[in-house]
Amino acid sequence: MEQFLSEAKSASRVLGSLSGKEKNRILKEMAEALRENRATLVSENAKDMADGKKNNLSSALMDRLFLDEGRIDAMAVAIEEISALKEPVGRVLDGWVTEDDLKIEKVSIPIGVIGIIYESRPNVTSDTAALCFKSSNVCVLKGGKEAEYSNKAIAEILKNVLIKNDLPASLISLIPDSSREGVAKLIKMDKYVDLIIPRGGAGLIKYVSENATVSVVKHDKGQCHTYIDKDAKIDDAIAIAINAKVQRPGVCNAMETLLVDVSIAKDTLPMLKEAFDKVHTVLKGCANTQNIIQIPHASDEDYDTEYLANILNIKVVDGVNGAIEHIIRFGSGHSEAIITQNITTAEEFLNSIDAAAVYVNASTRFTDGGAFGFGAEVGISTNKLHARGPMGIEGLTTYKFKIYGKGQIR
């Protein structure tokens, strides 16, 4: 592991000599290479899908794991979108002259070597590799064992493009030891690794956060809520709620709890139940909800659970303040939404909710690097320091100060 990471650290210096134009050209070649190797990727992914079926993976995890030609094309498009973004490195973020006539520039620079630990989704391999390359960072990837064949195939295709361009293959690498012991070593290699980004279940996040000596940006669980206010357009509210839960239940920006204002609950809940029954959502609710519609009880444990499945909690709350109180108690700082036509209520919600993304009259499913215009993301940070929300290329840079003097001494 140490030898492997030492090579990755050395390779990071090579990226400093590449111009933005060269990086963009190579990224476009990577996108084209994915398209040219669709058949190989589909074949390797089929092995992962067969193993997943054998190991009884949930339908949500199987959906995240699956690759077909359409999803491979989408991976290629994401890389092309990343190549089209403005160059993130070497930008002068600020500049001034001090009283001592020192000229100071605050300039964006890459972080260095970034370790990314993730589960299930093979597209994360190409997305994160492209984002790191664009921002002149080396990426060290640890995908989930359920996507082993797919991840290896994607990484090999991207590495071949690097080799073709006389660049070190170690700029994009899967860690050689993907066991728990390998991860334990990786997160303590602060001599070589500058940042760890864990994406996965609560257990993984907790383990990495508690044991890493390398700095960590957490991609924590998505305990997302949507609140339907008394001043909501009900047709819009139902459509948004259905999208937030059902469009892809197995992702972190899917809604897990729907909050409904007590003053409209009697009329609204039966309509919501009818709509969710049509899409086969399993509903659970508080006592007030159960007085209006017949569904199983939702406990505090349910309200604290990220289902990543077509299961939804419902809770009747006392206005916007009741919604805010519930979210403060159970939210994970990921994405929260209010459906209302009342501007004052919307602003109160926006200003009171402490989350990376807070929506008015829109689905939480938009918390995504691609949807935000970042091309892709390395994760959705629920941290407050350094980066928050979908992390695109700017989240993969830091800065340094360049100071120009004329012989001054202090």
C-alpha positions as CSV (number, residue, x, y, z in Angstrom):
1,M,0.0,0.0,0.0
2,E,2.8,2.5,0.9
3,Q,4.6,1.8,-2.4
4,F,1.4,2.2,-4.3
5,L,0.5,5.5,-2.6
6,S,4.1,6.8,-3.0
7,E,3.8,6.3,-6.7
8,A,0.4,8.1,-6.7
9,K,2.0,11.1,-4.8
10,S,4.9,11.3,-7.2
11,A,2.5,11.2,-10.2
12,S,0.6,14.2,-8.8
13,R,3.6,16.4,-9.8
14,V,3.1,15.5,-13.5
15,L,-0.3,17.0,-13.5
16,G,1.1,20.4,-12.7
17,S,2.8,20.5,-16.1
18,L,-0.4,19.8,-18.1
19,S,-2.3,22.8,-19.5
20,G,-6.1,23.0,-19.3
21,K,-6.3,22.5,-23.0
22,E,-4.3,19.2,-22.8
23,K,-6.4,17.9,-19.9
24,N,-9.6,18.6,-21.8
25,R,-8.3,16.8,-24.9
26,I,-7.4,13.7,-22.8
27,L,-10.8,13.8,-21.0
28,K,-12.6,13.8,-24.4
29,E,-10.5,10.7,-25.4
30,M,-11.5,9.0,-22.1
31,A,-15.2,9.7,-23.0
32,E,-14.7,8.2,-26.5
33,A,-12.8,5.2,-25.0
34,L,-15.8,4.4,-22.8
35,R,-18.1,4.4,-25.8
36,E,-15.7,2.3,-27.9
37,N,-15.7,-0.3,-25.1
38,R,-19.4,-0.5,-24.4
39,A,-19.6,-4.2,-25.1
40,T,-16.7,-5.0,-22.7
41,L,-18.3,-2.9,-20.0
42,V,-21.7,-4.5,-20.4
43,S,-20.1,-7.9,-20.3
44,E,-18.1,-7.2,-17.1
45,N,-21.1,-5.6,-15.5
46,A,-23.2,-8.7,-16.2
47,K,-20.8,-10.6,-14.0
48,D,-21.4,-8.2,-11.1
49,M,-25.2,-8.4,-11.7
50,A,-25.0,-12.2,-11.6
51,D,-23.1,-12.1,-8.3
52,G,-25.5,-9.5,-7.0
53,K,-28.5,-11.7,-7.7
54,K,-26.7,-14.7,-6.1
55,N,-26.0,-12.5,-3.0
56,N,-29.6,-11.3,-2.8
57,L,-28.8,-7.6,-3.2
58,S,-31.8,-5.3,-2.9
59,S,-33.6,-4.1,-6.0
60,A,-32.3,-0.6,-5.2
61,L,-28.7,-1.7,-5.1
62,M,-29.1,-3.8,-8.2
63,D,-30.5,-0.7,-10.0
64,R,-27.4,1.4,-8.8
65,L,-25.1,-1.4,-10.0
66,F,-26.6,-1.9,-13.5
67,L,-24.9,-0.7,-16.6
68,D,-26.3,-0.8,-20.2
69,E,-25.3,1.2,-23.3
70,G,-27.5,4.1,-22.3
71,R,-25.9,4.5,-18.9
72,I,-22.4,4.0,-20.4
73,D,-23.2,6.8,-22.9
74,A,-24.3,9.0,-19.9
75,M,-21.0,8.3,-18.2
76,A,-19.2,9.5,-21.4
77,V,-21.3,12.6,-21.7
78,A,-20.6,13.4,-18.0
79,I,-16.8,13.3,-18.8
80,E,-17.4,15.6,-21.8
81,E,-19.3,18.0,-19.7
82,I,-16.5,18.0,-17.1
83,S,-14.0,18.8,-20.0
84,A,-16.1,21.8,-21.0
85,L,-16.0,23.4,-17.5
86,K,-13.7,26.3,-17.0
87,E,-10.2,25.5,-15.7
88,P,-10.3,25.3,-11.9
89,V,-6.6,25.5,-11.2
90,G,-4.4,28.6,-11.3
91,R,-7.3,31.1,-11.0
92,V,-6.6,34.3,-9.1
93,L,-9.4,34.3,-6.5
94,D,-8.4,37.6,-5.0
95,G,-5.6,40.0,-5.0
96,W,-4.4,43.1,-3.2
97,V,-1.4,45.3,-2.2
98,T,-0.5,45.6,1.5
99,E,0.7,48.7,3.4
100,D,4.2,47.3,2.9
101,D,3.7,47.3,-0.8
102,L,3.6,43.5,-1.0
103,K,1.5,42.3,-3.9
104,I,-0.6,39.3,-2.7
105,E,-2.6,36.9,-4.9
106,K,-4.9,34.1,-3.6
107,V,-4.6,31.4,-6.3
108,S,-6.5,28.1,-6.7
109,I,-4.4,24.9,-6.6
110,P,-5.2,21.1,-6.5
111,I,-5.6,19.3,-3.2
112,G,-3.2,16.5,-4.3
113,V,-4.0,12.8,-3.8
114,I,-7.7,12.1,-3.1
115,G,-8.9,8.8,-1.8
116,I,-12.6,8.0,-2.7
117,I,-14.4,5.1,-1.0
118,Y,-17.8,4.3,-2.5
119,E,-20.3,1.5,-3.0
120,S,-22.5,0.0,-5.8
121,R,-22.4,2.6,-8.6
122,P,-19.8,2.0,-11.3
123,N,-20.4,5.4,-12.8
124,V,-18.7,6.9,-9.7
125,T,-15.4,5.4,-11.0
126,S,-15.5,7.4,-14.2
127,D,-17.1,10.5,-12.7
128,T,-14.6,10.9,-9.9
129,A,-11.6,10.0,-12.0
130,A,-12.6,12.7,-14.6
131,L,-13.3,15.4,-11.9
132,C,-10.0,14.7,-10.2
133,F,-8.1,14.7,-13.5
134,K,-9.7,18.0,-14.5
135,S,-8.8,19.6,-11.2
136,S,-5.2,18.2,-11.4
137,N,-5.6,15.8,-8.6
138,V,-4.6,12.1,-8.4
139,C,-7.5,9.8,-7.5
140,V,-7.1,6.6,-5.5
141,L,-10.4,4.7,-5.8
142,K,-11.9,2.0,-3.6
143,G,-15.2,0.8,-5.1
144,G,-17.6,-1.7,-3.5
145,K,-16.9,-5.4,-4.0
146,E,-20.4,-5.8,-5.6
147,A,-19.1,-3.7,-8.6
148,E,-15.6,-5.2,-8.7
149,Y,-15.7,-6.3,-12.4
150,S,-17.3,-3.1,-13.6
151,N,-14.9,-0.8,-11.7
152,K,-11.8,-2.7,-12.9
153,A,-13.0,-2.5,-16.5
154,I,-13.7,1.3,-16.3
155,A,-10.5,2.1,-14.6
156,E,-8.5,0.0,-17.1
157,I,-10.1,1.9,-20.0
158,L,-9.2,5.3,-18.5
159,K,-5.7,4.2,-17.5
160,N,-5.0,3.1,-21.1
161,V,-5.9,6.6,-22.3
162,L,-3.3,8.0,-19.8
163,I,-0.6,5.6,-21.0
164,K,-1.4,6.5,-24.7
165,N,-0.7,10.1,-23.7
166,D,2.6,9.3,-22.0
167,L,1.2,9.9,-18.5
168,P,1.6,7.8,-15.4
169,A,-1.2,5.2,-15.1
170,S,-1.1,5.8,-11.3
171,L,-3.0,9.1,-11.9
172,I,-6.1,7.0,-11.7
173,S,-5.9,3.9,-9.6
174,L,-8.0,1.3,-7.7
175,I,-6.3,0.5,-4.4
176,P,-4.5,-2.9,-4.6
177,D,-6.0,-4.1,-1.3
178,S,-9.8,-3.5,-1.3
179,S,-10.4,-5.4,2.0
180,R,-11.4,-3.7,5.2
181,E,-7.8,-3.9,6.3
182,G,-6.8,-2.1,3.0
183,V,-9.3,0.7,3.7
184,A,-8.0,0.9,7.3
185,K,-4.4,1.4,5.9
186,L,-5.5,3.9,3.3
187,I,-7.3,6.3,5.7
188,K,-4.2,6.6,7.9
189,M,-1.7,7.3,5.1
190,D,-1.6,11.0,5.6
191,K,2.0,11.1,4.4
192,Y,0.7,10.4,0.9
193,V,-3.1,11.1,0.8
194,D,-4.4,14.6,1.3
195,L,-8.2,13.9,1.4
196,I,-10.6,11.0,1.9
197,I,-14.1,11.1,0.6
198,P,-16.3,8.2,1.8
199,R,-19.6,7.6,0.0
200,G,-21.8,4.9,1.3
201,G,-23.9,3.7,4.3
202,A,-23.8,5.1,7.8
203,G,-21.5,2.3,9.0
204,L,-18.8,3.2,6.4
205,I,-19.0,6.9,7.1
206,K,-18.8,6.3,10.9
207,Y,-15.8,4.0,10.5
208,V,-13.9,6.3,8.3
209,S,-14.7,9.5,10.3
210,E,-13.6,7.8,13.6
211,N,-10.5,6.1,12.3
212,A,-8.9,8.4,9.6
213,T,-5.9,10.5,10.2
214,V,-6.3,11.9,6.7
215,S,-8.8,14.8,6.4
216,V,-12.3,13.6,5.6
217,V,-15.2,15.2,3.6
218,K,-18.3,13.1,4.6
219,H,-20.9,12.0,2.1
220,D,-23.4,11.2,5.0
221,K,-26.8,9.6,4.7
222,G,-29.5,11.4,2.9
223,Q,-32.3,11.8,5.5
224,C,-34.3,14.1,3.1
225,H,-37.7,15.6,3.9
226,T,-40.4,17.4,1.9
227,Y,-42.9,19.6,3.7
228,I,-46.3,20.4,2.2
229,D,-47.5,23.7,3.6
230,K,-51.1,24.9,3.9
231,D,-50.4,27.4,1.1
232,A,-49.1,24.7,-1.3
233,K,-50.6,24.0,-4.8
234,I,-51.7,20.4,-4.0
235,D,-51.3,19.1,-7.6
236,D,-47.7,20.4,-7.6
237,A,-47.1,19.0,-4.1
238,I,-48.2,15.5,-5.1
239,A,-46.2,15.5,-8.3
240,I,-43.0,16.7,-6.4
241,A,-43.5,14.2,-3.6
242,I,-43.9,11.3,-6.0
243,N,-40.8,12.3,-7.9
244,A,-38.7,12.9,-4.7
245,K,-39.5,9.4,-3.5
246,V,-40.2,7.2,-6.5
247,Q,-38.0,8.3,-9.4
248,R,-35.0,6.6,-7.9
249,P,-35.6,5.4,-4.4
250,G,-32.1,4.0,-3.9
251,V,-30.2,7.2,-4.1
252,C,-29.2,9.6,-1.3
253,N,-31.3,12.6,-2.5
254,A,-34.5,10.6,-2.5
255,M,-37.1,11.8,0.1
256,E,-37.5,9.5,3.2
257,T,-40.1,11.5,5.1
258,L,-43.1,13.6,3.9
259,L,-44.3,16.3,6.3
260,V,-47.9,17.6,5.9
261,D,-49.4,20.7,7.6
262,V,-52.1,19.7,10.1
263,S,-54.6,22.2,8.6
264,I,-54.7,20.5,5.2
265,A,-54.0,16.9,6.3
266,K,-57.6,15.7,6.3
267,D,-58.1,16.6,2.6
268,T,-54.5,16.0,1.4
269,L,-53.5,12.7,2.9
270,P,-56.1,10.6,1.1
271,M,-55.0,12.1,-2.3
272,L,-51.4,11.4,-1.4
273,K,-52.2,7.8,-0.4
274,E,-54.0,7.2,-3.7
275,A,-51.0,8.6,-5.7
276,F,-48.4,6.6,-3.8
277,D,-50.5,3.4,-3.9
278,K,-50.4,3.6,-7.7
279,V,-46.6,3.5,-7.6
280,H,-46.5,0.8,-4.9
281,T,-44.9,2.9,-2.2
282,V,-45.0,1.3,1.3
283,L,-46.3,4.1,3.6
284,K,-45.9,4.5,7.3
285,G,-47.3,7.3,9.4
286,C,-47.7,9.0,12.8
287,A,-50.8,8.6,14.9
288,N,-52.4,11.7,13.4
289,T,-51.8,10.3,9.9
290,Q,-53.2,7.0,10.9
291,N,-56.4,8.7,12.0
292,I,-57.0,9.8,8.4
293,I,-55.5,7.0,6.3
294,Q,-55.0,3.4,7.1
295,I,-51.2,2.7,7.1
296,P,-48.7,1.1,9.6
297,H,-47.2,3.2,12.4
298,A,-44.0,5.1,11.9
299,S,-41.7,5.1,14.9
300,D,-38.8,7.4,15.8
301,E,-36.5,4.7,14.4
302,D,-38.3,4.9,11.1
303,Y,-37.9,8.7,11.0
304,D,-34.2,8.2,11.5
305,T,-33.9,5.5,8.8
306,E,-32.5,6.1,5.3
307,Y,-34.5,3.4,3.5
308,L,-33.0,3.7,0.0
309,A,-36.1,1.8,-1.1
310,N,-39.7,2.6,-2.1
311,I,-40.8,3.1,1.6
312,L,-42.0,6.5,2.9
313,N,-42.7,7.9,6.3
314,I,-45.5,10.5,6.7
315,K,-45.9,12.9,9.6
316,V,-48.5,15.5,10.3
317,V,-46.9,18.7,11.7
318,D,-48.1,22.0,13.2
319,G,-47.2,24.4,10.4
320,V,-43.8,25.4,9.1
321,N,-42.4,25.5,12.7
322,G,-43.5,21.9,13.3
323,A,-41.8,20.9,10.0
324,I,-38.6,22.8,11.0
325,E,-38.5,21.1,14.4
326,H,-38.9,17.7,12.9
327,I,-36.1,18.3,10.4
328,I,-33.8,19.7,13.1
329,R,-34.3,16.5,15.0
330,F,-34.1,13.9,12.2
331,G,-32.4,15.6,9.3
332,S,-28.9,14.7,8.1
333,G,-28.0,18.1,6.6
334,H,-28.4,16.8,3.0
335,S,-31.5,18.1,1.2
336,E,-34.8,19.5,2.4
337,A,-37.8,21.0,0.6
338,I,-40.9,23.1,1.2
339,I,-43.9,23.2,-1.1
340,T,-45.7,26.6,-0.7
341,Q,-47.0,29.6,-2.5
342,N,-46.3,31.8,0.5
343,I,-43.1,33.7,0.1
344,T,-42.7,34.6,3.8
345,T,-43.1,31.0,4.8
346,A,-40.7,29.8,2.1
347,E,-38.0,32.3,3.3
348,E,-38.6,31.3,7.0
349,F,-38.0,27.6,5.9
350,L,-34.9,28.5,3.8
351,N,-33.3,30.5,6.5
352,S,-34.1,28.1,9.4
353,I,-33.1,24.8,7.8
354,D,-29.4,23.9,8.2
355,A,-28.8,21.6,5.2
356,A,-26.5,21.6,2.1
357,A,-29.4,22.1,-0.2
358,V,-32.8,23.7,0.6
359,Y,-35.6,23.8,-2.0
360,V,-38.8,25.7,-2.6
361,N,-41.3,24.0,-4.9
362,A,-38.9,21.5,-6.3
363,S,-37.8,17.9,-5.8
364,T,-34.8,17.0,-3.6
365,R,-33.8,14.7,-6.5
366,F,-32.0,17.7,-8.0
367,T,-29.2,17.6,-5.4
368,D,-26.7,16.2,-7.9
369,G,-23.5,17.5,-9.5
370,G,-24.9,17.0,-13.0
371,A,-28.2,18.8,-12.2
372,F,-26.3,21.7,-10.6
373,G,-24.2,22.1,-13.7
374,F,-21.0,20.6,-12.4
375,G,-20.8,17.8,-15.0
376,A,-20.7,15.3,-12.2
377,E,-19.7,15.0,-8.5
378,V,-17.3,13.2,-6.3
379,G,-19.9,13.2,-3.6
380,I,-22.5,15.3,-1.7
381,S,-20.8,16.8,1.3
382,T,-22.7,17.1,4.5
383,N,-19.7,18.8,6.1
384,K,-19.7,22.5,6.7
385,L,-16.0,23.2,6.2
386,H,-14.2,23.3,2.9
387,A,-17.0,21.9,0.7
388,R,-20.8,21.5,1.1
389,G,-23.4,19.9,-1.1
390,P,-22.5,18.4,-4.5
391,M,-18.7,18.5,-4.8
392,G,-17.6,19.3,-8.4
393,I,-14.2,20.5,-9.5
394,E,-14.1,23.6,-7.4
395,G,-14.6,21.5,-4.3
396,L,-11.5,19.6,-5.3
397,T,-9.3,22.6,-5.1
398,T,-7.8,24.6,-2.3
399,Y,-5.7,27.8,-2.5
400,K,-2.3,29.3,-1.7
401,F,-1.1,32.8,-1.4
402,K,1.6,34.1,-3.8
403,I,3.4,37.1,-2.5
404,Y,5.5,39.4,-4.7
405,G,8.0,41.7,-3.0
406,K,10.7,44.3,-3.9
407,G,13.2,43.5,-1.1
408,Q,10.9,44.3,1.8
409,I,11.9,43.2,5.3
410,R,9.7,43.2,8.4
